[in-house]
Structures are given as structure tokens and as C-alpha cells.
Amino acid sequence: MIVDNNLEYPLYLQLYEYYKKRIVEGELKSGEKLPSKRYLSDSLGLSVNTVTRAYYLLEEEGFILAIERRGYFVEQLSNINVGKSIQEVTSFKKDKAEEILYDFSSSAISESDFPFYTFSKLYKKVIDKYRENILTNSDPNGKLEFKIAISKYLMESRGLITNPKNIVISSGMEYLFQILFYIFPQENIFGIENPGYDVLPSMIKSRGFGVVPIEIGPEGIDLDALEKSSVSILTITPSHQFPTGTIMPISRRLQVLHWANMSSKNYVIEDDYDSEFRYVGKPLDPLKSLDTSDKVIYMGSFSKSVAPSLRISYMILPESLMESLSEDAPFFICSVPVIEQMVMAEFLINGHFERHLNRMRRIYKKNREVAIKLLEKDPKVLNISGADAGIHIVVEFDTKKTDSELKKEFLKSGISISPLSEYYSGGEPSHSKFILGFGGLTRESLTEGIGKMLQIL
């Protein structure tokens, strides 16, 4: 049987695999003619488009040659190494013990609400509009068109006025930090939030910099501890602190800026984490918008707002650091493909991004309400914290089990959720607080998952 409607992978790939295997194994010889598309369509009960897609793949990979008015013929091949077929690859089954049924991770988003149709149109539009321009190298810090679109969006949505030329595009926050590590002299000491982004301490230490964890209180970073420390570069998430969910008030923000101005060596790295998802009032103005001395490095990302797999982030560098970038790290080249930068530029310019955010805010706000309502009813839930923003909350459970024991029990039931203690530098004793993300689940799955979680307690 050439194709099987009962298999999980597409018919055109089955047809492609069938002919590829026969060519590779020598059953079909060089110069031998393949059946016409119409004949295969009629004899196999497939659409002509399905056969065309299979033949297109075979031709694209050099297995067959299309000759106008004559048909398709097997190419001259040599030194062919037979690899695994799609059937072999797709036959792999995930171990049931590994299967995640309810993903409560803070990074999960609603995949079903991704604007697939819009992006498919924008990719075609960009290819038709820019053609050869998307094949050439651009500014090493990113395409100017994309940077202008980001600058315009930040001005309209966040009240932030910036020079597009000071924007640096990269694939993820980690890559942005690698750039900064080359700009800053190694005698600098980084101050990090505690708890905070769990990968950051090891990432900073790996480049030879000192790290000082600074405790997070109800209003954000502990200013007294900061001023008494030897920290010269402070990394913070003031709009929605990760992972506690606190929001830094304006008075504390001004104090942080005052600290930055106390020394020419001091800088603040502002990660505007989750700023787009605020459910009460408008998003708070970023620290960067209050920065009159050009001491704040602003970082933003499209991972939560669009999709983590895009791996598109950016930072706004102070003018003095732009000079250092060109002098000390000229070898850094933007790692985001030009076509993806131009697609995102169109997504921003034409208002698709703003409409997408409005839609996702409604969905995530409702998910948050559903989660909190379910948790509040159960006596095993002692406390729920986190501002009316972002796509996660912190839940404290009434249990005698350790965080690691509870995490393992949850995982056995297909529940992925992380304890807050994992995000403390140097480790933290179990305190039964877990980070519950609600972005990647439907309301039905959210209800089921929380129900199972409470049963385990």
C-alpha cells in the first residue's frame, strides 16, 4: 500500500517517502519516468494538490527531474545513504511517565490562540514585498525597519521615547546578556533579584563577574541592601517581578534611579517582564521612561506576548554603551533571520500585535479568575499572591510534604508545576509555595488540573 489514510502523518509525505525509498534503494533507476500526477491522483484517490506537493519535495531534494511537457524522471544519484523514514521517526512513543497533561509552567502560553492565519499572510507579504532584500545581511544590531516599528510601539503603548538606532535585536534575553558581558569591564558586580530568574546567576558567574543576590520585599528590591552592597549593575523586573509577581511602586523606582546616578559605573538592566498583561488600568510606565541620565538598559521580548519559539528579544542601550558595543564587541551579529524581523515589523506596524494583545489579555484575565476562584474555595490553599498582571500566580499550600516531594507527586499525575524555592539563589528551604502559570491551558484543562492538584494535597 502506497498511502494509508489511517496513519497520523500527511498523505503527501507518505507518497514522498514511498518514491524516495524506491529511488534510494535502486528500484527506480536513473532516467525512469514516474507516473503522471493525474494518474496517481485517480488511482490512489488523492487530490492532484497532494501528488503535486509530494513531487515538489522530491524535485526540491534532487531525487527527480521535471521536464516540461514530458513529465517527471528519476535523477542520476550516487553515494546515497539511506536514513530513517518518516514512519520510523514518527513511530517513537513518549513514555507515559513523561507525559505532561497539565502544564502550569510560568512560560507556557495559549498555543491555540496564536494568530496562524495572520502570520501566514505576513510571511507571503514580506517575501513578495522585499524579495532579495531578505536574503542579504542587515545592520548587525537588527533591521532598521523592525527597530523603528518597536520604537513606535513603545512610544504609543509604554510612553517610552527612544532612538531606533539604540535598539539591539537578538534571539532571547540570554544572548542580550552575552553582549553586555563583553561591554562591561569584569570588575563590575551584578545585583540580582532574590528570588529571580534561576539561570541568571550561573550565566553571570560563567563570564567571571561577581553576583550579589538582593532580597525582594513587598515593593520590590531591598534598597538598603543595594546601597550597602558593592553592586554596580542591577538587574530588575519592576513591572511584574518574576517570580513573586510584585509591582514596584513609583517611589521605589525613583530611588533605584537615584542609586544609578550615585556613580558613573552604575547601570540598571530593566527586564520589562510581563508588562503587556496588566488587567487593571493601563500598563505602568517603564523605569526607562523616567531615566533622564541614560542609565537604564531596557529589555523587552515577544516570547510571552506572541510565542517563545520566535526567540526575538531586544534591548535599548544608553548612548555611551552603544559606543562600547561598536568598539568592544563588533563581532556580535543579529541572530534573528531577516525574514522574521520583517514579518514582526509588519505585525507591529499594521496593528496586528495590539489586537492580538487585547485578545490575549481577555483570555488570560478570565483564566486567572477561574484559577483563583477554584483555589480560594479549598482550605488546603493558605494564600494566593501576585498582582493583577502577568500569566502566573504564587500559591501557598497547607502541607507537611517538602516542595520536592510535592513536585514529584504532581509530576506522576501529569502535572508540571515548580516550587518558588527553586528560584532563590543558594537554595531556599521548602515553604510550600508554588508558581502556578495559567497561560498554556484551556479553562477546561485548568479546572481539571487544579482539581487533580488539590486532590493530591
Phi, psi and omega in degrees: 000126183285314179230153182226114181295343183275348180282159188277341183262157190301152182296322182294328177288325176297316180293318177301313181297320182300309182286326177299315181298317181294325179289312182299320182277000174086006178293323175257122186272161177303131179090350181289139183274138176271158178300152178292159180297320181294318180298311180298320180301313182289317186286330182259355181070033180252161174284156178298325179298322179297314179295319180300317180296320178295314179294324179299315179297316179298319180290318181298325182269004173084016180276329180227164180234130177266124177246123185303133178070359181243326178124203183248134184230148179291133179285165174282116183238149175211159178054042180277131176252117184287120178263183179289142177279167177299324179300317181294318182292314184282353178283349178296130179247133179292136176302131183302326181294336181273347189292126178261116180267328183227104183265103179262020180293149184289344182266352183288138178239171179281099182292326183291342181260010176294138183282069184302314183297317180299314181293324179296321178291320182292323177299316179295318180298316181296317179297316180291324186279319188254337176041246186298337182296336180276356180263346184263158177293148180243192174310132181301342179261004179121158180295133182299322180301320179291319181294324176294319179296319178296315180301317180294319179296315181295324179293317183284325186260332187239000180066027185251118179261124184215155175278120181306331182289346178268003179270133179243123181264141177206176178266081176097155181298325182301321180291323177299318178296323179300323177296314181297326180298331177279333182282317185277136174298150187287351176285351177292149177240129181272134170260129181238153178289143179226107007285163181194194182303116192294335182277338189301313182303311181293327179295317180292314181297327182296340179259009173089006179272152174280152181229132176236112175288133179239128186297149177258128177251191181299336180247018178105212187299143178284106184294320179299314179296323179296312184292333179277347183274175177262016182295136175241342178231116184254128176253125184219160175236075189289332184288327178197089189304132176258125011253003188288335179085008179285155178246129182283121181290165184300323181298318179290325178298317179294325177294322177296318178295323177298317176300316181300327182277356182287340180213145178294340181276343186283135174220156175243129173260112182260109174270110185278053186300129174061017186296334183288337186253079175242128190258353177232117182075185181272159178304141179292147176295138181290160176304323182302327181289342178264356188276102181269350183254006179058052182246001183250130172262114184266131177241136176224164184209155175255012184294314180278321186284333179238290179193136179299327184292343177295327180052050177241116176229170180206159172221154176251115182267142170301155184304319182296325180281337174296322178295319179295324180298313182290331182272317188262339183220054182289349183277352177284121180245138180307124185267001178272124180307144183302319182299322180289325175297318182289325176296315179294326176298315178295322179299321179283310187299320186271009175082003181295322183295314181297318178294320178297317179298317179301317180294315183292326176300317180296317182294311183291326178298316179295318177300318180298316180298318180297314181298313182294320180298317179294318183289321183296333183283344186261128181294344179282353177261114184274324184201147174234124182230166183122135182293170178285065183200166176073188181234033171208158174228165177251126184243130177256125182259152174268098183207153176264355179284149176286164179302316182292323177296317181292320179299318179294320179294319177299315183297324177299332179263014177081020181252121178257115180205144185247141176284149179298330183300336180291346185258008177268137177291133180079005180085157182212140178301154178300134174224019171062024176255131182235147178270113184254104176275139182239012184279330187264011183238147171288165180296327178294313179293324178299315179296314180297314183296316179294322178300314179294321180298315181292329176295321181295325179297000000 
